[in-house]
Each structure stands twice: as structure tokens, then as C-alpha cells.
Amino acid sequence: MAYILVLNGPNLNLLGRREPEIYGKQTLDDINAGLAARFPCVEFRFVQHNGEGELIGELHASGFDPECLGIVLNAGAYTHYSYAIADAIAAIPAPVVETHISNVHARESFRRESVIAPVCTGTISGFGAESYALAVMAIIDR
């Protein structure tokens, strides 16, 4: 069955507790449940890993799966320096939408640089948990 992978990187398991003034009060489970409720006709796979290697493994597994419609990726801090994740995205045929809860361009200067953006289909940032829904819509509309 066709599905969309929602892949979250380091520290996103702490949503709701980690800097709620930046990331909001919703937990990752709340965001995932909201996506499932909002898009009942979409099959989702929700995955979160703190380790770079596990994220790359998920990109490889779903990125080459012909049933994968696309990947919503919040790579967290890896966004800014993981050339290994960028290489994994470049290697797979599935479209990847880089997604961030906060507006990374309005934060610390190091967060303004994304090494994965050039190999992603697009980037959505700054709309809170709604960023995930916008990324799902972008994949569905492809």
C-alpha cells in the first residue's frame, strides 16, 4: 500500500517539553495523530531517530520503495551539517520535503544554512506543526 514517510531527527522526541516558546506545546505524537486525522486517506509511517545512521537507513529503505509516495523530513540539527543525509537524499528517487517547525531563517545564523535543501524537492519552515501538513499536501499534489 502506498504511504508517506514522516521522518523526524534528533531531539524531536522532546517536542512539547523542549523550548515550547520555539517549538510549541504539541508532542510529536500529537503532530502525528493530527496528520493521520487530517489526511484519513493517506497511509503514514511515522519514524523518529536521534542517530544519523538510523535516519539514513530509513531514507534508503523508504526512498527506494516504489510504494513510498514521498518523505516529510525534519532532520533537526542534521539539516545544517549532515552531508551524509544529503547524499542519502540525493541517492533516492522518492521526493523529500525538508520540514521545520520554526522559521530557521529567523533564528541563530548557523540554522540558516541547510546542506540538505539543494537535494530536497522543497522546504517548508516556520508554520509550527502546520509545516508537516503543508509538506504532506506538497507530496500529495505532486
N, CA and C atoms as a LAMMPS dump frame, in Angstrom:
ITEM: TIMESTEP
0
ITEM: NUMBER OF ATOMS
426
ITEM: BOX BOUNDS ff ff ff
-5.0000000000000000e+02 5.0000000000000000e+02
-5.0000000000000000e+02 5.0000000000000000e+02
-5.0000000000000000e+02 5.0000000000000000e+02
ITEM: ATOMS id mol type element x y z
1 1 1 N 0.842 -1.189 0
2 1 2 C 0 0 0
3 1 3 C 0.885 1.251 0
4 2 1 N 0.524 2.219 -0.8
5 2 2 C 1.273 3.476 -0.899
6 2 3 C 1.222 4.221 0.435
7 3 1 N 2.313 4.893 0.748
8 3 2 C 2.414 5.592 2.019
9 3 3 C 3.338 6.798 1.897
10 4 1 N 3.243 7.667 2.903
11 4 2 C 4.166 8.784 3.082
12 4 3 C 4.928 8.534 4.373
13 5 1 N 6.249 8.625 4.302
14 5 2 C 7.091 8.513 5.49
15 5 3 C 7.254 9.899 6.106
16 6 1 N 6.96 10.012 7.385
17 6 2 C 7.226 11.23 8.147
18 6 3 C 8.399 10.892 9.063
19 7 1 N 9.555 11.44 8.718
20 7 2 C 10.808 11.077 9.37
21 7 3 C 11.348 12.26 10.165
22 8 1 N 11.523 12.051 11.456
23 8 2 C 11.992 13.096 12.358
24 8 3 C 13.331 12.735 12.965
25 9 1 N 14.188 13.749 13.056
26 9 2 C 15.537 13.564 13.55
27 9 3 C 15.704 13.859 15.026
28 10 1 N 16.935 14.196 15.405
29 10 2 C 17.301 14.3 16.811
30 10 3 C 16.52 15.357 17.574
31 11 1 N 16.189 14.978 18.789
32 11 2 C 15.533 15.819 19.789
33 11 3 C 14.07 16.106 19.506
34 12 1 N 13.561 15.66 18.379
35 12 2 C 12.148 15.92 18.094
36 12 3 C 11.23 15.035 18.937
37 13 1 N 11.781 13.997 19.543
38 13 2 C 11.036 13.215 20.519
39 13 3 C 10.736 14.038 21.777
40 14 1 N 11.391 15.184 21.92
41 14 2 C 11.196 16.047 23.088
42 14 3 C 10.174 17.158 22.847
43 15 1 N 9.548 17.167 21.683
44 15 2 C 8.549 18.201 21.409
45 15 3 C 7.492 18.222 22.51
46 16 1 N 7.043 19.421 22.833
47 16 2 C 6.091 19.608 23.914
48 16 3 C 6.786 19.936 25.221
49 17 1 N 8.031 19.478 25.348
50 17 2 C 8.825 19.756 26.555
51 17 3 C 10.026 20.633 26.245
52 18 1 N 10.529 20.537 25.029
53 18 2 C 11.742 21.244 24.628
54 18 3 C 11.395 22.626 24.075
55 19 1 N 11.83 23.661 24.725
56 19 2 C 11.658 25.029 24.259
57 19 3 C 10.286 25.265 23.61
58 20 1 N 9.217 25.132 24.393
59 20 2 C 7.868 25.283 23.817
60 20 3 C 7.615 26.664 23.219
61 21 1 N 8.378 27.677 23.654
62 21 2 C 8.218 29.009 23.066
63 21 3 C 8.702 29.039 21.612
64 22 1 N 9.531 28.096 21.233
65 22 2 C 10.011 27.991 19.846
66 22 3 C 9.26 26.913 19.088
67 23 1 N 9.12 25.739 19.714
68 23 2 C 8.599 24.564 19.014
69 23 3 C 7.142 24.248 19.323
70 24 1 N 6.536 24.986 20.234
71 24 2 C 5.14 24.757 20.565
72 24 3 C 4.965 23.72 21.661
73 25 1 N 3.734 23.496 22.027
74 25 2 C 3.413 22.589 23.129
75 25 3 C 2.961 21.225 22.658
76 26 1 N 2.775 21.056 21.348
77 26 2 C 2.365 19.748 20.834
78 26 3 C 3.529 18.77 20.9
79 27 1 N 3.219 17.538 21.265
80 27 2 C 4.224 16.483 21.231
81 27 3 C 4.32 15.937 19.805
82 28 1 N 5.341 15.146 19.566
83 28 2 C 5.467 14.51 18.252
84 28 3 C 4.288 13.572 18.011
85 29 1 N 3.838 12.874 19.054
86 29 2 C 2.656 12.016 18.916
87 29 3 C 1.422 12.839 18.552
88 30 1 N 1.288 14.045 19.118
89 30 2 C 0.163 14.926 18.773
90 30 3 C 0.214 15.302 17.292
91 31 1 N 1.409 15.657 16.82
92 31 2 C 1.568 16.039 15.412
93 31 3 C 1.227 14.869 14.504
94 32 1 N 1.739 13.694 14.842
95 32 2 C 1.466 12.511 14.029
96 32 3 C -0.025 12.175 14.011
97 33 1 N -0.661 12.225 15.161
98 33 2 C -2.1 11.946 15.236
99 33 3 C -2.894 12.98 14.438
100 34 1 N -2.461 14.222 14.491
101 34 2 C -3.129 15.272 13.725
102 34 3 C -3.034 15.039 12.227
103 35 1 N -1.868 14.594 11.764
104 35 2 C -1.72 14.28 10.333
105 35 3 C -2.622 13.123 9.929
106 36 1 N -2.64 12.084 10.738
107 36 2 C -3.477 10.918 10.428
108 36 3 C -4.954 11.306 10.385
109 37 1 N -5.382 12.177 11.292
110 37 2 C -6.781 12.61 11.318
111 37 3 C -7.1 13.54 10.147
112 38 1 N -6.184 14.397 9.805
113 38 2 C -6.41 15.376 8.742
114 38 3 C -6.384 14.753 7.353
115 39 1 N -5.587 13.693 7.2
116 39 2 C -5.438 13.027 5.911
117 39 3 C -5.809 11.557 6.057
118 40 1 N -7.111 11.271 6.283
119 40 2 C -7.506 9.886 6.555
120 40 3 C -7.3 8.933 5.375
121 41 1 N -7.178 9.466 4.189
122 41 2 C -6.974 8.611 3.012
123 41 3 C -5.503 8.314 2.747
124 42 1 N -4.621 8.833 3.592
125 42 2 C -3.187 8.63 3.417
126 42 3 C -2.691 7.63 4.447
127 43 1 N -1.907 6.676 3.992
128 43 2 C -1.211 5.763 4.894
129 43 3 C 0.109 6.437 5.283
130 44 1 N 0.371 6.531 6.566
131 44 2 C 1.603 7.153 7.053
132 44 3 C 2.476 6.128 7.747
133 45 1 N 3.777 6.361 7.673
134 45 2 C 4.742 5.694 8.541
135 45 3 C 5.455 6.809 9.285
136 46 1 N 5.343 6.777 10.598
137 46 2 C 5.943 7.801 11.441
138 46 3 C 7.178 7.215 12.121
139 47 1 N 8.325 7.852 11.924
140 47 2 C 9.586 7.355 12.468
141 47 3 C 10.373 8.532 13.039
142 48 1 N 10.994 8.318 14.192
143 48 2 C 11.889 9.308 14.79
144 48 3 C 13.133 8.592 15.268
145 49 1 N 14.296 9.161 14.931
146 49 2 C 15.578 8.645 15.403
147 49 3 C 16.456 9.818 15.817
148 50 1 N 17.246 9.612 16.838
149 50 2 C 18.217 10.616 17.233
150 50 3 C 19.543 10.442 16.513
151 51 1 N 19.782 9.272 15.944
152 51 2 C 21.053 8.975 15.302
153 51 3 C 21.034 9.174 13.799
154 52 1 N 22.121 9.707 13.295
155 52 2 C 22.261 9.98 11.86
156 52 3 C 22.166 8.702 11.028
157 53 1 N 22.826 7.647 11.462
158 53 2 C 22.818 6.393 10.714
159 53 3 C 21.434 5.792 10.573
160 54 1 N 20.637 5.884 11.637
161 54 2 C 19.264 5.364 11.578
162 54 3 C 18.41 6.173 10.602
163 55 1 N 18.609 7.478 10.578
164 55 2 C 17.867 8.316 9.631
165 55 3 C 18.236 7.953 8.192
166 56 1 N 19.521 7.739 7.948
167 56 2 C 19.973 7.36 6.61
168 56 3 C 19.389 6.006 6.231
169 57 1 N 19.36 5.074 7.158
170 57 2 C 18.756 3.77 6.895
171 57 3 C 17.291 3.886 6.513
172 58 1 N 16.553 4.744 7.197
173 58 2 C 15.134 4.958 6.864
174 58 3 C 14.985 5.597 5.486
175 59 1 N 15.846 6.557 5.165
176 59 2 C 15.804 7.173 3.837
177 59 3 C 16.063 6.133 2.755
178 60 1 N 17.049 5.278 2.966
179 60 2 C 17.342 4.225 1.985
180 60 3 C 16.156 3.278 1.833
181 61 1 N 15.618 2.808 2.954
182 61 2 C 14.549 1.81 2.922
183 61 3 C 13.302 2.344 2.227
184 62 1 N 12.837 3.513 2.615
185 62 2 C 11.614 4.059 2.016
186 62 3 C 11.878 4.762 0.698
187 63 1 N 13.041 5.364 0.577
188 63 2 C 13.352 6.133 -0.625
189 63 3 C 13.42 5.316 -1.887
190 64 1 N 13.734 4.035 -1.754
191 64 2 C 13.754 3.132 -2.904
192 64 3 C 12.51 2.261 -2.989
193 65 1 N 11.618 2.377 -2.021
194 65 2 C 10.39 1.585 -2.011
195 65 3 C 9.4 2.196 -2.999
196 66 1 N 8.994 1.462 -4.034
197 66 2 C 8.06 2.03 -5.011
198 66 3 C 6.696 2.397 -4.414
199 67 1 N 6.404 1.907 -3.224
200 67 2 C 5.149 2.253 -2.551
201 67 3 C 5.232 3.583 -1.805
202 68 1 N 6.428 4.112 -1.648
203 68 2 C 6.604 5.374 -0.919
204 68 3 C 6.307 6.547 -1.849
205 69 1 N 5.28 7.312 -1.512
206 69 2 C 4.898 8.481 -2.307
207 69 3 C 5.835 9.653 -2.086
208 70 1 N 6.46 9.702 -0.92
209 70 2 C 7.361 10.794 -0.588
210 70 3 C 7.704 10.763 0.879
211 71 1 N 8.643 11.627 1.238
212 71 2 C 9.157 11.667 2.602
213 71 3 C 9.1 13.102 3.128
214 72 1 N 8.47 13.268 4.268
215 72 2 C 8.491 14.524 5.013
216 72 3 C 9.633 14.37 6.009
217 73 1 N 10.653 15.203 5.878
218 73 2 C 11.856 15.054 6.707
219 73 3 C 12.136 16.298 7.521
220 74 1 N 12.068 16.147 8.836
221 74 2 C 12.586 17.16 9.743
222 74 3 C 13.863 16.557 10.311
223 75 1 N 14.983 16.929 9.736
224 75 2 C 16.272 16.358 10.133
225 75 3 C 16.864 17.032 11.362
226 76 1 N 16.138 17.993 11.939
227 76 2 C 16.657 18.676 13.121
228 76 3 C 18.006 19.311 12.822
229 77 1 N 18.903 19.255 13.785
230 77 2 C 20.218 19.882 13.635
231 77 3 C 21.041 19.276 12.503
232 78 1 N 20.75 18.035 12.116
233 78 2 C 21.485 17.43 10.988
234 78 3 C 21.273 18.212 9.686
235 79 1 N 20.207 18.968 9.626
236 79 2 C 19.925 19.803 8.457
237 79 3 C 21.118 20.676 8.095
238 80 1 N 21.823 21.139 9.101
239 80 2 C 22.827 22.176 8.925
240 80 3 C 24.234 21.665 8.662
241 81 1 N 24.443 20.348 8.816
242 81 2 C 25.817 19.871 8.605
243 81 3 C 25.943 18.425 8.138
244 82 1 N 24.845 17.703 7.943
245 82 2 C 24.985 16.289 7.588
246 82 3 C 25.014 16.09 6.074
247 83 1 N 26.22 16.059 5.556
248 83 2 C 26.388 15.749 4.137
249 83 3 C 26.032 14.29 3.867
250 84 1 N 26.132 13.439 4.878
251 84 2 C 25.741 12.043 4.716
252 84 3 C 24.236 11.931 4.469
253 85 1 N 23.439 12.702 5.184
254 85 2 C 21.991 12.699 4.94
255 85 3 C 21.698 13.325 3.583
256 86 1 N 22.394 14.381 3.234
257 86 2 C 22.212 14.991 1.905
258 86 3 C 22.523 13.98 0.809
259 87 1 N 23.602 13.225 0.967
260 87 2 C 23.952 12.209 -0.027
261 87 3 C 22.878 11.13 -0.119
262 88 1 N 22.305 10.733 1.025
263 88 2 C 21.239 9.723 1.025
264 88 3 C 20.011 10.239 0.291
265 89 1 N 19.659 11.492 0.511
266 89 2 C 18.502 12.076 -0.177
267 89 3 C 18.763 12.139 -1.68
268 90 1 N 19.963 12.547 -2.055
269 90 2 C 20.31 12.65 -3.477
270 90 3 C 20.269 11.292 -4.158
271 91 1 N 20.492 10.233 -3.412
272 91 2 C 20.578 8.889 -3.992
273 91 3 C 19.223 8.234 -4.243
274 92 1 N 18.176 8.731 -3.609
275 92 2 C 16.877 8.041 -3.674
276 92 3 C 15.927 8.731 -4.647
277 93 1 N 15.037 7.944 -5.261
278 93 2 C 14.082 8.548 -6.189
279 93 3 C 12.862 9.2 -5.521
280 94 1 N 12.534 8.837 -4.297
281 94 2 C 11.354 9.411 -3.628
282 94 3 C 11.572 10.897 -3.365
283 95 1 N 10.543 11.717 -3.574
284 95 2 C 10.673 13.139 -3.248
285 95 3 C 10.75 13.345 -1.738
286 96 1 N 11.611 14.272 -1.333
287 96 2 C 11.793 14.584 0.087
288 96 3 C 11.498 16.068 0.287
289 97 1 N 10.619 16.358 1.241
290 97 2 C 10.303 17.742 1.583
291 97 3 C 10.928 18.04 2.942
292 98 1 N 11.915 18.932 2.935
293 98 2 C 12.559 19.372 4.175
294 98 3 C 11.547 20.197 4.954
295 99 1 N 11.38 19.874 6.232
296 99 2 C 10.323 20.475 7.034
297 99 3 C 10.871 20.92 8.389
298 100 1 N 10.475 22.129 8.803
299 100 2 C 10.879 22.643 10.111
300 100 3 C 9.692 23.327 10.776
301 101 1 N 9.59 23.153 12.074
302 101 2 C 8.523 23.783 12.849
303 101 3 C 8.763 25.28 12.966
304 102 1 N 9.979 25.65 13.319
305 102 2 C 10.308 27.065 13.498
306 102 3 C 10.794 27.669 12.181
307 103 1 N 10.804 28.98 12.129
308 103 2 C 11.369 29.675 10.971
309 103 3 C 12.88 29.728 11.181
310 104 1 N 13.572 28.796 10.542
311 104 2 C 15.016 28.678 10.766
312 104 3 C 15.768 29.934 10.33
313 105 1 N 15.195 30.703 9.431
314 105 2 C 15.862 31.92 8.944
315 105 3 C 15.743 33.086 9.921
316 106 1 N 14.908 32.939 10.924
317 106 2 C 14.736 33.977 11.937
318 106 3 C 15.453 33.615 13.235
319 107 1 N 16.277 32.573 13.168
320 107 2 C 16.968 32.096 14.373
321 107 3 C 18.473 32.289 14.257
322 108 1 N 19.238 31.524 15.002
323 108 2 C 20.693 31.657 15.001
324 108 3 C 21.237 31.486 13.585
325 109 1 N 22.34 32.134 13.314
326 109 2 C 22.878 32.135 11.952
327 109 3 C 23.205 30.737 11.447
328 110 1 N 23.668 29.845 12.31
329 110 2 C 24.004 28.5 11.824
330 110 3 C 22.786 27.741 11.331
331 111 1 N 21.598 28.105 11.818
332 111 2 C 20.367 27.416 11.393
333 111 3 C 19.89 27.888 10.013
334 112 1 N 20.443 28.945 9.503
335 112 2 C 20.014 29.482 8.211
336 112 3 C 20.602 28.72 7.037
337 113 1 N 21.596 27.896 7.292
338 113 2 C 22.233 27.109 6.235
339 113 3 C 21.72 25.676 6.283
340 114 1 N 21.195 25.208 5.17
341 114 2 C 20.745 23.825 5.058
342 114 3 C 21.581 23.131 3.993
343 115 1 N 22.271 22.08 4.398
344 115 2 C 23.043 21.315 3.412
345 115 3 C 22.171 20.285 2.708
346 116 1 N 20.955 20.073 3.217
347 116 2 C 20.054 19.108 2.559
348 116 3 C 19.097 19.779 1.574
349 117 1 N 18.865 21.076 1.714
350 117 2 C 17.902 21.778 0.847
351 117 3 C 18.177 21.594 -0.641
352 118 1 N 19.429 21.665 -1.096
353 118 2 C 19.678 21.539 -2.536
354 118 3 C 19.265 20.195 -3.143
355 119 1 N 19.129 19.152 -2.313
356 119 2 C 18.752 17.839 -2.842
357 119 3 C 17.317 17.453 -2.479
358 120 1 N 16.605 18.357 -1.816
359 120 2 C 15.202 18.127 -1.48
360 120 3 C 14.303 18.725 -2.553
361 121 1 N 13.1 18.212 -2.633
362 121 2 C 12.108 18.735 -3.572
363 121 3 C 11.715 20.158 -3.203
364 122 1 N 11.64 20.422 -1.906
365 122 2 C 11.285 21.745 -1.418
366 122 3 C 11.495 21.819 0.075
367 123 1 N 11.289 23.014 0.623
368 123 2 C 11.478 23.257 2.049
369 123 3 C 10.284 24.035 2.586
370 124 1 N 9.783 23.596 3.738
371 124 2 C 8.702 24.298 4.427
372 124 3 C 9.176 24.561 5.85
373 125 1 N 9.065 25.818 6.276
374 125 2 C 9.63 26.216 7.555
375 125 3 C 8.806 27.333 8.165
376 126 1 N 8.626 27.262 9.479
377 126 2 C 8.091 28.401 10.201
378 126 3 C 6.605 28.405 10.471
379 127 1 N 5.908 27.344 10.148
380 127 2 C 4.463 27.318 10.348
381 127 3 C 4.051 26.436 11.518
382 128 1 N 4.971 26.186 12.426
383 128 2 C 4.663 25.324 13.561
384 128 3 C 4.357 23.916 13.085
385 129 1 N 3.497 23.234 13.809
386 129 2 C 3.128 21.866 13.436
387 129 3 C 2.47 21.821 12.055
388 130 1 N 1.893 22.932 11.632
389 130 2 C 1.263 23.015 10.307
390 130 3 C 2.279 22.784 9.193
391 131 1 N 3.558 22.998 9.453
392 131 2 C 4.597 22.741 8.449
393 131 3 C 4.517 21.3 7.944
394 132 1 N 4.227 20.363 8.846
395 132 2 C 4.111 18.962 8.445
396 132 3 C 2.945 18.752 7.477
397 133 1 N 1.804 19.347 7.788
398 133 2 C 0.633 19.2 6.912
399 133 3 C 0.898 19.822 5.542
400 134 1 N 1.569 20.968 5.518
401 134 2 C 1.908 21.599 4.242
402 134 3 C 2.846 20.713 3.422
403 135 1 N 3.768 20.041 4.091
404 135 2 C 4.667 19.128 3.398
405 135 3 C 3.902 17.93 2.832
406 136 1 N 2.971 17.4 3.61
407 136 2 C 2.142 16.287 3.118
408 136 3 C 1.347 16.735 1.899
409 137 1 N 0.751 17.924 1.959
410 137 2 C -0.006 18.436 0.801
411 137 3 C 0.886 18.578 -0.413
412 138 1 N 2.109 19.031 -0.229
413 138 2 C 3.038 19.169 -1.348
414 138 3 C 3.316 17.809 -2.001
415 139 1 N 3.462 16.773 -1.185
416 139 2 C 3.707 15.44 -1.72
417 139 3 C 2.464 14.918 -2.436
418 140 1 N 1.312 15.096 -1.839
419 140 2 C 0.059 14.622 -2.452
420 140 3 C -0.18 15.336 -3.787
421 141 1 N 0.1 16.611 -3.835
422 141 2 C -0.151 17.404 -5.044
423 141 3 C 0.825 17.118 -6.184
424 142 1 N 1.934 16.416 -5.876
425 142 2 C 2.902 16.087 -6.934
426 142 3 C 2.255 15.116 -7.853
